[in-house]
């Protein structure tokens, strides 16, 4: 089931992400990039700016792969590699919304400013997301989920 990326040709792409208990699943997103050049389309920029490319993830929620609030699922090589206490995050279902997603709403823009975006993600952004998601693990509640959903809607 491990696939890195499948373009359905119908405006959707599917990608393997790490879910609850470290189990891989296929996430659904609206394709925002040119098939040939790999660049982001102008309509894709609009979709990404308002996170509308993530609407198909409601299917992931209906399938039980995700919830409305939880850690944002990432590609293999990140959450599945967590160790020790940080692995507690994987007891939760990944979510459409999270505190980390709110903080890093413009993550792509931030990464574009970096000399080495992958290194910056691996050494700064991802560890901060893990810290925030671990805090959520220990403190999640219906009231906290409502706050996160509310902040996400108005972001």
Backbone as ProteinMPNN parsed JSONL, in Angstrom:
{"seq_chain_A": "XXXXXXXXXXXXXXXXXXXXXXXXXXXXXXXXXXXXXXXXXXXXXXXXXXXXXXXXXXXXXXXXXXXXXXXXXXXXXXXXXXXXXXXXXXXXXXXXXXXXXXXXXXXXXXXXXXXXXXXXXXXXXXXXXXXXXXXXXXXXXXXXXXXXXXXXXXX", "coords_chain_A": {"N_chain_A": [[0.813, -1.186, 0.0], [2.152, 1.156, 0.216], [2.519, 4.009, -1.404], [3.958, 6.733, -2.986], [2.866, 8.854, -4.39], [0.026, 9.385, -6.323], [-1.412, 10.492, -9.219], [-4.613, 11.026, -10.07], [-5.591, 12.012, -12.388], [-7.988, 13.146, -12.549], [-8.218, 15.554, -11.307], [-7.613, 15.028, -8.692], [-5.181, 13.949, -6.288], [-3.508, 11.237, -4.759], [-1.854, 10.309, -1.81], [0.549, 8.647, 0.21], [0.365, 8.731, 3.674], [1.228, 8.914, 7.167], [-0.629, 7.396, 9.642], [-2.804, 6.79, 12.477], [-1.307, 4.891, 15.063], [0.961, 4.6, 13.553], [0.326, 3.515, 11.152], [0.265, 3.346, 7.646], [-1.734, 5.271, 5.357], [-3.882, 6.257, 2.641], [-4.117, 9.526, 1.602], [-6.397, 12.006, 0.473], [-6.315, 14.661, -1.846], [-6.872, 17.769, -3.586], [-5.514, 18.173, -6.772], [-2.986, 20.5, -7.313], [-0.94, 21.187, -8.894], [0.803, 21.556, -12.036], [0.618, 18.883, -14.304], [2.704, 18.331, -16.097], [4.887, 20.208, -15.731], [5.21, 20.409, -12.984], [4.986, 22.677, -11.513], [3.116, 24.965, -9.437], [-0.246, 25.598, -10.2], [-2.093, 28.581, -11.153], [-4.712, 28.54, -10.221], [-4.327, 26.537, -8.4], [-2.69, 27.843, -6.534], [-4.552, 29.575, -5.4], [-6.327, 27.675, -4.259], [-4.583, 26.45, -2.403], [-3.934, 28.653, -0.805], [-6.215, 29.08, 0.682], [-6.514, 26.649, 1.799], [-8.209, 24.917, 0.511], [-7.593, 22.819, -1.093], [-7.525, 20.683, 0.509], [-10.043, 19.77, 1.049], [-11.064, 17.233, 0.054], [-10.24, 15.545, 2.074], [-12.244, 15.13, 3.838], [-13.353, 12.777, 3.041], [-11.413, 11.017, 3.979], [-11.901, 11.346, 6.685], [-14.508, 10.325, 6.889], [-13.943, 7.686, 6.178], [-12.572, 6.89, 8.378], [-9.866, 7.158, 8.676], [-8.884, 9.564, 9.5], [-9.49, 12.335, 11.765], [-11.387, 15.26, 12.714], [-9.786, 16.94, 14.275], [-6.406, 16.704, 15.198], [-3.006, 15.51, 14.971], [-1.43, 16.756, 12.0], [-1.232, 14.632, 9.288], [1.792, 13.242, 7.958], [4.2, 12.543, 5.34], [5.729, 9.264, 4.92], [8.612, 8.705, 6.972], [8.738, 10.618, 8.836], [6.616, 10.989, 11.177], [6.4, 8.233, 11.572], [8.924, 7.591, 12.334], [9.32, 8.514, 14.856], [10.406, 8.383, 18.285], [10.409, 6.989, 21.639], [8.705, 8.922, 24.106], [7.556, 10.69, 22.292], [6.265, 9.084, 20.426], [3.755, 8.698, 21.399], [2.02, 10.428, 20.197], [1.134, 9.078, 17.967], [-0.903, 7.517, 18.913], [-3.141, 8.901, 18.588], [-5.656, 9.794, 16.143], [-4.764, 11.162, 12.995], [-5.461, 14.568, 12.03], [-7.647, 16.897, 10.318], [-7.325, 19.454, 11.15], [-5.103, 21.277, 13.328], [-3.199, 22.591, 16.11], [-0.573, 23.021, 15.339], [-0.851, 23.165, 12.558], [-2.219, 25.533, 12.354], [-0.328, 27.354, 13.374], [1.711, 27.002, 11.481], [0.562, 27.81, 9.102], [1.352, 29.166, 6.788], [3.499, 27.61, 5.904], [4.803, 26.754, 3.518], [5.64, 29.185, 2.388], [7.393, 30.088, 4.342], [9.337, 28.059, 4.193], [10.326, 28.512, 1.616], [11.887, 30.732, 1.984], [14.181, 29.81, 3.086], [17.614, 28.787, 2.975], [18.254, 26.09, 2.926], [15.643, 24.319, 2.66], [14.66, 21.684, 3.347], [16.352, 20.867, 5.429], [15.771, 22.887, 7.289], [13.086, 22.34, 7.763], [13.337, 19.761, 8.901], [14.921, 20.253, 11.168], [13.843, 22.431, 12.538], [11.008, 23.137, 12.045], [9.531, 20.596, 11.978], [10.307, 19.34, 14.522], [9.153, 21.268, 16.253], [6.449, 20.992, 15.606], [6.054, 18.379, 16.515], [6.411, 18.759, 19.26], [4.221, 20.472, 19.804], [2.118, 18.789, 19.063], [2.422, 16.726, 20.877], [1.827, 18.073, 23.231], [-0.869, 18.512, 22.671], [-1.736, 15.852, 22.721], [-1.58, 15.253, 25.471], [-3.385, 17.08, 26.498], [-5.814, 17.113, 25.133], [-9.274, 17.692, 24.514], [-12.841, 17.985, 24.248], [-13.502, 20.69, 24.386], [-11.021, 21.872, 23.771], [-10.685, 20.903, 21.161], [-12.801, 22.222, 19.887], [-11.905, 24.877, 20.125], [-9.608, 24.749, 18.491], [-10.749, 24.077, 16.011], [-12.341, 26.369, 15.615], [-10.359, 28.419, 15.515], [-9.044, 27.563, 13.239], [-10.988, 27.84, 11.231], [-11.238, 30.61, 11.15], [-8.747, 31.393, 10.403]], "CA_chain_A": [[0.0, 0.0, 0.0], [3.001, 2.34, 0.248], [2.695, 4.743, -2.66], [4.332, 8.083, -2.595], [2.013, 9.852, -5.009], [-0.71, 8.937, -7.502], [-2.257, 11.518, -9.807], [-5.756, 10.321, -10.651], [-5.937, 12.605, -13.672], [-9.331, 13.721, -12.434], [-8.157, 16.683, -10.389], [-7.243, 14.58, -7.351], [-4.034, 13.065, -6.158], [-3.495, 10.41, -3.558], [-0.485, 10.224, -1.299], [0.685, 7.895, 1.452], [0.672, 9.478, 4.888], [1.292, 8.073, 8.356], [-1.813, 7.59, 10.466], [-2.853, 6.295, 13.848], [-0.44, 3.749, 15.374], [2.021, 4.522, 12.56], [-0.17, 2.776, 9.988], [0.12, 4.177, 6.446], [-3.029, 5.338, 4.692], [-3.887, 7.116, 1.461], [-4.819, 10.791, 1.816], [-6.95, 12.599, -0.745], [-6.166, 16.108, -1.978], [-7.095, 18.295, -4.93], [-4.246, 18.433, -7.448], [-2.753, 21.936, -7.473], [0.28, 21.365, -9.685], [0.786, 21.139, -13.443], [1.075, 17.503, -14.482], [3.942, 18.26, -16.872], [5.991, 21.016, -15.209], [5.354, 20.273, -11.543], [4.77, 23.97, -10.864], [1.766, 25.177, -8.906], [-1.104, 26.358, -11.109], [-2.634, 29.785, -10.517], [-5.873, 28.101, -9.447], [-3.751, 25.789, -7.288], [-2.254, 28.82, -5.525], [-5.779, 30.005, -4.715], [-6.784, 26.56, -3.424], [-3.658, 26.285, -1.283], [-3.996, 29.831, 0.079], [-7.375, 28.924, 1.568], [-6.506, 25.242, 2.205], [-9.327, 24.233, -0.132], [-7.089, 21.586, -1.698], [-7.64, 19.625, 1.501], [-11.446, 19.384, 1.223], [-11.323, 15.796, -0.105], [-9.89, 14.798, 3.279], [-13.479, 14.733, 4.517], [-13.478, 11.348, 2.728], [-10.553, 10.318, 4.941], [-12.59, 11.366, 7.98], [-15.608, 9.362, 6.772], [-13.358, 6.338, 6.137], [-12.008, 6.576, 9.686], [-8.413, 7.33, 8.676], [-8.572, 10.855, 10.113], [-10.541, 13.007, 12.525], [-11.374, 16.695, 12.428], [-8.65, 17.545, 14.973], [-5.339, 15.772, 15.552], [-1.786, 15.935, 14.273], [-1.544, 16.696, 10.54], [-0.44, 13.487, 8.841], [2.934, 13.566, 7.109], [4.679, 11.447, 4.514], [6.632, 8.359, 5.652], [9.94, 9.235, 7.265], [8.624, 11.609, 9.906], [5.931, 10.484, 12.37], [6.688, 6.808, 11.763], [10.288, 7.469, 12.874], [9.373, 9.044, 16.22], [10.846, 7.445, 19.317], [10.113, 7.312, 23.031], [7.445, 9.578, 24.461], [6.974, 11.338, 21.11], [5.414, 8.129, 19.703], [2.392, 8.776, 21.935], [1.237, 11.168, 19.206], [0.55, 8.119, 17.037], [-2.095, 6.915, 19.5], [-4.25, 9.735, 18.101], [-5.869, 9.835, 14.699], [-4.368, 12.444, 12.419], [-6.614, 15.427, 11.85], [-7.734, 17.929, 9.29], [-6.902, 20.696, 11.819], [-4.262, 21.128, 14.515], [-2.521, 23.826, 16.522], [0.63, 23.171, 14.505], [-1.286, 23.608, 11.224], [-2.561, 26.959, 12.481], [0.938, 28.093, 13.503], [2.475, 26.887, 10.236], [-0.397, 27.995, 8.01], [2.131, 29.583, 5.614], [4.747, 26.845, 5.962], [5.473, 26.771, 2.21], [6.283, 30.494, 2.236], [8.53, 30.079, 5.271], [10.372, 27.17, 3.659], [10.919, 29.137, 0.429], [12.842, 31.74, 2.432], [15.342, 29.149, 3.669], [18.675, 28.335, 2.078], [18.08, 24.64, 2.837], [14.292, 24.101, 3.196], [14.496, 20.364, 3.968], [17.058, 20.897, 6.712], [14.995, 23.758, 8.177], [11.9, 21.578, 8.165], [13.728, 18.65, 9.761], [15.571, 20.69, 12.406], [13.098, 23.488, 13.228], [9.547, 23.046, 11.96], [8.986, 19.306, 12.41], [10.4, 19.166, 15.986], [8.171, 22.133, 16.904], [5.147, 20.344, 15.418], [6.006, 17.231, 17.423], [6.204, 19.307, 20.608], [2.842, 20.958, 19.888], [1.214, 17.647, 18.988], [2.522, 16.005, 22.144], [1.013, 18.873, 24.166], [-2.265, 18.201, 22.357], [-1.981, 14.488, 23.199], [-1.793, 15.274, 26.916], [-4.404, 18.055, 26.913], [-6.958, 17.227, 24.237], [-10.624, 17.608, 25.074], [-13.83, 18.53, 23.304], [-13.365, 22.155, 24.41], [-9.793, 22.196, 23.031], [-10.972, 20.651, 19.748], [-13.658, 23.314, 19.401], [-11.027, 26.046, 19.976], [-8.756, 24.54, 17.314], [-11.621, 24.195, 14.828], [-12.72, 27.774, 15.514], [-9.185, 29.165, 15.049], [-8.77, 27.12, 11.87], [-11.991, 28.453, 10.357], [-10.997, 32.049, 11.027], [-7.369, 31.635, 9.938]], "C_chain_A": [[0.865, 1.263, 0.0], [3.149, 2.874, -1.175], [3.051, 6.151, -2.267], [3.337, 9.097, -3.141], [1.341, 9.227, -6.224], [-1.575, 10.093, -7.965], [-3.394, 10.796, -10.505], [-6.114, 10.844, -12.019], [-7.295, 13.277, -13.65], [-9.345, 14.868, -11.43], [-7.812, 16.302, -8.965], [-5.88, 13.92, -7.406], [-4.112, 12.389, -4.813], [-2.051, 10.289, -3.112], [-0.484, 9.435, -0.005], [1.075, 8.839, 2.573], [0.665, 8.506, 6.062], [0.136, 8.428, 9.284], [-1.659, 7.033, 11.87], [-2.054, 4.999, 13.976], [0.671, 3.551, 14.339], [1.614, 3.792, 11.294], [-0.299, 3.715, 8.784], [-1.317, 4.161, 5.922], [-2.899, 6.28, 3.511], [-4.722, 8.356, 1.763], [-5.265, 11.333, 0.465], [-6.754, 14.11, -0.723], [-6.529, 16.509, -3.401], [-5.731, 18.615, -5.539], [-4.117, 19.931, -7.702], [-1.543, 22.226, -8.353], [0.055, 20.925, -11.128], [1.299, 19.711, -13.528], [2.45, 17.444, -15.136], [5.112, 18.98, -16.203], [6.228, 20.838, -13.716], [5.198, 21.578, -10.79], [3.327, 24.101, -10.393], [0.976, 26.025, -9.9], [-1.611, 27.606, -10.4], [-3.875, 29.437, -9.7], [-5.41, 27.303, -8.226], [-3.271, 26.696, -6.167], [-3.446, 29.311, -4.706], [-6.26, 28.908, -3.764], [-5.906, 26.385, -2.194], [-3.748, 27.437, -0.292], [-5.133, 29.699, 1.097], [-7.542, 27.486, 2.049], [-7.67, 24.453, 1.62], [-8.886, 22.939, -0.816], [-7.222, 20.4, -0.748], [-9.084, 19.174, 1.741], [-11.711, 17.893, 1.024], [-10.955, 14.957, 1.126], [-11.108, 14.505, 4.149], [-13.77, 13.263, 4.219], [-12.613, 10.52, 3.67], [-11.203, 10.27, 6.318], [-13.728, 10.344, 7.963], [-15.11, 7.921, 6.772], [-12.771, 5.927, 7.479], [-10.499, 6.691, 9.755], [-7.988, 8.571, 9.442], [-9.752, 11.304, 10.97], [-10.498, 14.488, 12.157], [-10.164, 17.374, 13.073], [-7.676, 16.443, 15.389], [-4.069, 16.271, 14.888], [-2.027, 15.862, 12.766], [-0.676, 15.551, 10.047], [0.666, 13.915, 7.875], [3.318, 12.328, 6.305], [5.542, 10.509, 5.362], [8.013, 8.98, 5.815], [9.915, 10.28, 8.36], [7.943, 10.991, 11.129], [6.227, 9.01, 12.626], [8.086, 6.577, 12.338], [10.417, 8.015, 14.294], [9.767, 7.958, 17.209], [10.393, 7.921, 20.683], [8.739, 7.937, 23.231], [6.769, 10.21, 23.252], [6.06, 10.406, 20.312], [3.985, 8.118, 20.233], [1.461, 9.514, 20.967], [0.493, 10.199, 18.294], [-0.621, 7.339, 17.632], [-3.345, 7.678, 19.051], [-4.443, 9.514, 16.606], [-5.328, 11.158, 14.192], [-5.624, 13.258, 12.125], [-6.512, 16.384, 10.678], [-7.182, 19.248, 9.833], [-6.0, 20.355, 13.005], [-3.693, 22.49, 14.889], [-1.302, 24.092, 15.645], [0.26, 23.654, 13.104], [-1.671, 25.085, 11.246], [-1.26, 27.781, 12.535], [1.698, 28.117, 12.188], [1.56, 26.961, 9.01], [0.317, 28.348, 6.706], [3.486, 28.876, 5.573], [5.508, 26.873, 4.643], [6.24, 28.071, 1.995], [7.528, 30.554, 3.121], [9.676, 29.217, 4.734], [11.062, 27.771, 2.433], [11.972, 30.176, 0.791], [14.161, 31.118, 2.891], [16.347, 28.719, 2.606], [18.566, 26.826, 1.851], [16.723, 24.294, 3.461], [14.114, 22.756, 3.902], [15.153, 20.319, 5.344], [16.286, 21.746, 7.723], [13.743, 23.035, 8.667], [12.289, 20.513, 9.196], [14.267, 19.086, 11.117], [14.759, 21.712, 13.2], [11.59, 23.208, 13.224], [9.016, 21.715, 12.496], [9.138, 19.074, 13.915], [9.407, 20.052, 16.752], [6.77, 21.547, 16.769], [4.996, 19.155, 16.371], [5.728, 17.708, 18.847], [4.749, 19.758, 20.786], [1.846, 19.795, 19.883], [1.265, 16.789, 20.242], [1.75, 16.751, 23.239], [-0.47, 18.6, 23.931], [-2.631, 16.802, 22.875], [-2.343, 14.507, 24.685], [-2.971, 16.152, 27.338], [-5.645, 18.085, 26.034], [-8.271, 16.969, 24.975], [-11.58, 18.153, 24.019], [-13.701, 20.05, 23.242], [-12.125, 22.585, 23.616], [-10.008, 21.989, 21.529], [-11.827, 21.758, 19.148], [-12.825, 24.578, 19.195], [-10.179, 25.932, 18.711], [-9.578, 24.666, 16.035], [-11.985, 25.65, 14.579], [-11.558, 28.614, 14.947], [-8.845, 28.808, 13.604], [-9.721, 27.804, 10.891], [-11.68, 29.915, 10.118], [-9.553, 32.389, 10.679], [-7.46, 31.969, 8.472]], "O_chain_A": [[0.333, 2.354, -0.203], [3.808, 2.273, -2.023], [2.499, 6.696, -1.312], [2.996, 10.071, -2.47], [2.005, 8.61, -7.057], [-2.379, 10.619, -7.196], [-3.158, 10.03, -11.44], [-6.864, 10.197, -12.749], [-7.701, 13.905, -14.627], [-10.36, 15.123, -10.781], [-7.725, 17.177, -8.103], [-5.473, 13.395, -8.443], [-4.702, 12.902, -3.863], [-1.14, 10.181, -3.933], [-1.417, 9.543, 0.791], [1.997, 9.643, 2.437], [0.146, 7.395, 5.948], [-0.055, 9.585, 9.66], [-0.554, 6.834, 12.373], [-2.118, 4.126, 13.11], [1.256, 2.472, 14.252], [2.459, 3.482, 10.454], [-0.913, 4.775, 8.899], [-2.019, 3.156, 6.035], [-1.918, 7.014, 3.396], [-5.891, 8.251, 2.135], [-4.595, 11.142, -0.551], [-6.996, 14.761, 0.294], [-6.497, 15.683, -4.313], [-4.893, 19.25, -4.899], [-5.03, 20.556, -8.241], [-1.167, 23.384, -8.535], [-0.763, 20.05, -11.41], [2.299, 19.366, -12.897], [3.273, 16.603, -14.773], [6.208, 18.427, -16.115], [7.331, 21.091, -13.231], [5.268, 21.595, -9.562], [2.433, 23.423, -10.899], [1.467, 27.045, -10.384], [-1.564, 27.681, -9.172], [-4.072, 29.975, -8.61], [-6.016, 27.379, -7.157], [-3.421, 26.369, -4.99], [-3.364, 29.446, -3.485], [-6.564, 29.178, -2.602], [-6.405, 26.197, -1.084], [-3.65, 27.23, 0.918], [-5.016, 30.156, 2.234], [-8.568, 27.134, 2.632], [-8.071, 23.431, 2.176], [-9.71, 22.065, -1.086], [-7.051, 19.25, -1.153], [-9.319, 18.283, 2.557], [-12.517, 17.326, 1.762], [-11.323, 13.785, 1.206], [-11.02, 13.72, 5.093], [-14.367, 12.572, 5.045], [-13.024, 9.447, 4.111], [-11.075, 9.279, 7.037], [-13.892, 9.583, 8.917], [-15.776, 7.033, 7.305], [-12.5, 4.747, 7.701], [-9.902, 6.36, 10.779], [-6.879, 8.635, 9.971], [-10.846, 10.742, 10.911], [-9.653, 14.908, 11.366], [-9.579, 18.282, 12.484], [-8.083, 15.387, 15.872], [-4.063, 17.353, 14.3], [-2.76, 14.987, 12.304], [0.513, 15.507, 10.363], [0.488, 14.837, 7.079], [2.832, 11.224, 6.553], [6.036, 10.915, 6.414], [8.514, 9.678, 4.933], [10.965, 10.775, 8.771], [8.63, 10.515, 12.032], [6.297, 8.586, 13.779], [8.392, 5.471, 12.783], [11.502, 7.984, 14.874], [9.499, 6.775, 16.999], [10.042, 9.086, 20.871], [7.753, 7.537, 22.613], [5.54, 10.264, 23.188], [5.175, 10.877, 19.597], [3.092, 7.58, 19.578], [0.26, 9.25, 20.929], [-0.641, 10.462, 17.894], [-1.269, 6.573, 16.919], [-4.461, 7.164, 19.127], [-3.524, 9.104, 15.898], [-5.422, 12.172, 14.884], [-6.715, 12.705, 11.988], [-5.436, 16.634, 10.134], [-6.641, 20.06, 9.082], [-6.118, 19.287, 13.606], [-3.706, 23.424, 14.087], [-1.031, 25.229, 15.259], [0.979, 24.467, 12.523], [-1.469, 25.799, 10.264], [-1.118, 28.778, 11.827], [2.269, 29.143, 11.82], [1.767, 26.263, 8.017], [-0.075, 27.878, 5.638], [4.5, 29.489, 5.24], [6.732, 27.002, 4.642], [7.358, 28.06, 1.48], [8.584, 31.018, 2.692], [10.842, 29.603, 4.813], [12.258, 27.559, 2.235], [12.857, 30.467, -0.015], [15.152, 31.828, 3.064], [15.98, 28.34, 1.493], [18.759, 26.341, 0.736], [16.651, 24.006, 4.656], [13.478, 22.697, 4.955], [14.58, 19.799, 6.301], [16.162, 21.363, 8.886], [13.39, 23.113, 9.844], [11.643, 20.383, 10.236], [14.096, 18.377, 12.109], [14.959, 21.851, 14.407], [10.977, 23.062, 14.281], [8.148, 21.702, 13.37], [8.174, 18.644, 14.548], [8.876, 19.636, 17.782], [5.985, 21.598, 17.716], [3.933, 18.955, 16.96], [4.906, 17.125, 19.554], [4.124, 19.457, 21.803], [0.855, 19.815, 20.613], [0.26, 16.191, 20.628], [1.097, 16.126, 24.075], [-1.239, 18.471, 24.883], [-3.723, 16.605, 23.409], [-3.299, 13.854, 25.104], [-3.501, 15.978, 28.435], [-6.461, 18.996, 26.169], [-8.359, 16.164, 25.901], [-11.151, 18.718, 23.013], [-13.782, 20.634, 22.161], [-12.18, 23.562, 22.869], [-9.566, 22.803, 20.719], [-11.592, 22.181, 18.016], [-13.012, 25.281, 18.202], [-10.047, 26.893, 17.953], [-9.137, 25.301, 15.077], [-11.939, 26.112, 13.439], [-11.745, 29.411, 14.028], [-8.407, 29.665, 12.837], [-9.297, 28.289, 9.842], [-11.84, 30.41, 9.003], [-9.182, 33.563, 10.665], [-6.439, 32.218, 7.831]]}, "name": "protein", "num_of_chains": 1, "seq": "XXXXXXXXXXXXXXXXXXXXXXXXXXXXXXXXXXXXXXXXXXXXXXXXXXXXXXXXXXXXXXXXXXXXXXXXXXXXXXXXXXXXXXXXXXXXXXXXXXXXXXXXXXXXXXXXXXXXXXXXXXXXXXXXXXXXXXXXXXXXXXXXXXXXXXXXXXX"}
